[in-house]
Amino acid sequence: THPVSLAVRPEGTRSLDGRLQAFRRVTMKVAHRLGFPVRPFTIDGSVRVNHRDKWALHPGPVTVTLHPVIAADEVARATPEQLVGRLSDVIKSAIRSEPGVDGNGDAQVALGGS
């Protein structure tokens, strides 16, 4: 187990229109170097509820999908580029809303933890 967990946005920030952006390798470089397992999760629909440029919250459906953990030994064997590709595919698989119109493909990754 790891005594710390860290939640990060592999995109680096939230997009203005809810479209999923390219993932940055730095997140996976950290996981790779520290030997952390990775828990990807997708937040779908959050742009309707909390737009990046607005302080106001609005009612609406938001779906959080927890994906299977990528074990620390798998993280260690893969390159950061391979991990980014895998995360992108996994996170995109849970996006059901139409990006940029009525939904948001928001990406989150937890590093470490038990």
LUMLUMZA-474939 format. One record per residue (C-alpha): residue in one letter; residue number from 0; x, y negated, z negated. Coordinates in nm, 2 decimals. Example, Ala and Ser with C-alpha at 12.3 -4.5 7.8 and 13.67 -1.06 7.14 Angstrom:
2
+---+-----+--------+--------+--------+
| r |   k |   east |  north |     up |
+---+-----+--------+--------+--------+
| A |   0 |   1.23 |   0.45 |  -0.78 |
| S |   1 |   1.37 |   0.11 |  -0.71 |
+---+-----+--------+--------+--------+
//
This chain:
114
+---+-----+--------+--------+--------+
| r |   k |   east |  north |     up |
+---+-----+--------+--------+--------+
| T |   0 |   0.00 |   0.00 |   0.00 |
| H |   1 |   0.10 |  -0.36 |   0.04 |
| P |   2 |   0.04 |  -0.61 |  -0.24 |
| V |   3 |  -0.07 |  -0.88 |  -0.01 |
| S |   4 |  -0.32 |  -0.92 |   0.27 |
| L |   5 |  -0.32 |  -1.20 |   0.53 |
| A |   6 |  -0.61 |  -1.29 |   0.77 |
| V |   7 |  -0.49 |  -1.46 |   1.09 |
| R |   8 |  -0.64 |  -1.58 |   1.42 |
| P |   9 |  -0.44 |  -1.41 |   1.69 |
| E |  10 |  -0.55 |  -1.68 |   1.93 |
| G |  11 |  -0.40 |  -1.95 |   1.70 |
| T |  12 |  -0.71 |  -2.16 |   1.68 |
| R |  13 |  -1.08 |  -2.15 |   1.77 |
| S |  14 |  -1.19 |  -2.25 |   2.12 |
| L |  15 |  -1.42 |  -2.54 |   2.19 |
| D |  16 |  -1.67 |  -2.33 |   2.39 |
| G |  17 |  -1.65 |  -2.00 |   2.22 |
| R |  18 |  -1.45 |  -1.82 |   2.49 |
| L |  19 |  -1.19 |  -1.58 |   2.36 |
| Q |  20 |  -0.84 |  -1.73 |   2.42 |
| A |  21 |  -0.52 |  -1.55 |   2.50 |
| F |  22 |  -0.37 |  -1.39 |   2.19 |
| R |  23 |  -0.03 |  -1.51 |   2.07 |
| R |  24 |   0.25 |  -1.26 |   2.00 |
| V |  25 |   0.37 |  -1.42 |   1.68 |
| T |  26 |   0.10 |  -1.26 |   1.47 |
| M |  27 |   0.20 |  -0.91 |   1.58 |
| K |  28 |   0.57 |  -1.00 |   1.54 |
| V |  29 |   0.50 |  -1.07 |   1.17 |
| A |  30 |   0.31 |  -0.74 |   1.13 |
| H |  31 |   0.59 |  -0.55 |   1.31 |
| R |  32 |   0.87 |  -0.70 |   1.11 |
| L |  33 |   0.70 |  -0.66 |   0.78 |
| G |  34 |   0.57 |  -0.31 |   0.85 |
| F |  35 |   0.21 |  -0.41 |   0.78 |
| P |  36 |  -0.09 |  -0.22 |   0.90 |
| V |  37 |  -0.33 |  -0.42 |   1.11 |
| R |  38 |  -0.71 |  -0.44 |   1.06 |
| P |  39 |  -0.87 |  -0.61 |   1.36 |
| F |  40 |  -1.22 |  -0.75 |   1.32 |
| T |  41 |  -1.45 |  -0.94 |   1.55 |
| I |  42 |  -1.69 |  -1.22 |   1.46 |
| D |  43 |  -1.95 |  -1.25 |   1.73 |
| G |  44 |  -2.20 |  -1.55 |   1.75 |
| S |  45 |  -2.02 |  -1.79 |   1.51 |
| V |  46 |  -2.00 |  -2.08 |   1.76 |
| R |  47 |  -2.38 |  -2.11 |   1.73 |
| V |  48 |  -2.37 |  -2.13 |   1.35 |
| N |  49 |  -2.05 |  -2.33 |   1.30 |
| H |  50 |  -1.91 |  -2.50 |   1.61 |
| R |  51 |  -1.54 |  -2.60 |   1.59 |
| D |  52 |  -1.61 |  -2.97 |   1.62 |
| K |  53 |  -1.91 |  -2.99 |   1.39 |
| W |  54 |  -1.93 |  -2.99 |   1.01 |
| A |  55 |  -2.30 |  -2.89 |   1.01 |
| L |  56 |  -2.40 |  -2.52 |   0.98 |
| H |  57 |  -2.70 |  -2.39 |   1.17 |
| P |  58 |  -2.89 |  -2.07 |   1.11 |
| G |  59 |  -2.83 |  -1.79 |   1.35 |
| P |  60 |  -2.72 |  -1.43 |   1.40 |
| V |  61 |  -2.35 |  -1.35 |   1.34 |
| T |  62 |  -2.21 |  -1.00 |   1.37 |
| V |  63 |  -1.89 |  -0.90 |   1.21 |
| T |  64 |  -1.73 |  -0.58 |   1.34 |
| L |  65 |  -1.45 |  -0.41 |   1.14 |
| H |  66 |  -1.24 |  -0.20 |   1.38 |
| P |  67 |  -1.02 |   0.09 |   1.27 |
| V |  68 |  -0.69 |   0.01 |   1.10 |
| I |  69 |  -0.38 |   0.03 |   1.31 |
| A |  70 |  -0.15 |   0.21 |   1.07 |
| A |  71 |   0.19 |   0.06 |   0.98 |
| D |  72 |   0.38 |   0.34 |   1.15 |
| E |  73 |   0.19 |   0.28 |   1.47 |
| V |  74 |   0.26 |  -0.09 |   1.44 |
| A |  75 |   0.63 |  -0.01 |   1.39 |
| R |  76 |   0.64 |   0.20 |   1.71 |
| A |  77 |   0.47 |  -0.05 |   1.93 |
| T |  78 |   0.61 |  -0.37 |   2.07 |
| P |  79 |   0.44 |  -0.70 |   1.98 |
| E |  80 |   0.32 |  -0.72 |   2.34 |
| Q |  81 |   0.16 |  -0.37 |   2.32 |
| L |  82 |  -0.01 |  -0.46 |   2.00 |
| V |  83 |  -0.15 |  -0.79 |   2.15 |
| G |  84 |  -0.29 |  -0.59 |   2.44 |
| R |  85 |  -0.45 |  -0.33 |   2.21 |
| L |  86 |  -0.59 |  -0.59 |   1.98 |
| S |  87 |  -0.74 |  -0.79 |   2.27 |
| D |  88 |  -0.91 |  -0.48 |   2.41 |
| V |  89 |  -1.05 |  -0.38 |   2.07 |
| I |  90 |  -1.18 |  -0.72 |   1.98 |
| K |  91 |  -1.33 |  -0.78 |   2.32 |
| S |  92 |  -1.52 |  -0.45 |   2.30 |
| A |  93 |  -1.74 |  -0.59 |   2.02 |
| I |  94 |  -1.83 |  -0.92 |   2.18 |
| R |  95 |  -2.20 |  -0.90 |   2.28 |
| S |  96 |  -2.28 |  -1.27 |   2.31 |
| E |  97 |  -2.22 |  -1.46 |   2.63 |
| P |  98 |  -1.91 |  -1.66 |   2.57 |
| G |  99 |  -1.94 |  -2.03 |   2.63 |
| V | 100 |  -2.32 |  -2.03 |   2.64 |
| D | 101 |  -2.48 |  -1.87 |   2.33 |
| G | 102 |  -2.21 |  -1.68 |   2.15 |
| N | 103 |  -1.85 |  -1.67 |   2.04 |
| G | 104 |  -1.59 |  -1.41 |   2.07 |
| D | 105 |  -1.39 |  -1.50 |   1.76 |
| A | 106 |  -1.09 |  -1.29 |   1.67 |
| Q | 107 |  -0.95 |  -1.21 |   1.33 |
| V | 108 |  -0.68 |  -0.98 |   1.21 |
| A | 109 |  -0.60 |  -0.88 |   0.86 |
| L | 110 |  -0.23 |  -0.79 |   0.80 |
| G | 111 |  -0.12 |  -0.58 |   0.50 |
| G | 112 |  -0.35 |  -0.48 |   0.21 |
| S | 113 |  -0.43 |  -0.14 |   0.08 |
+---+-----+--------+--------+--------+
//
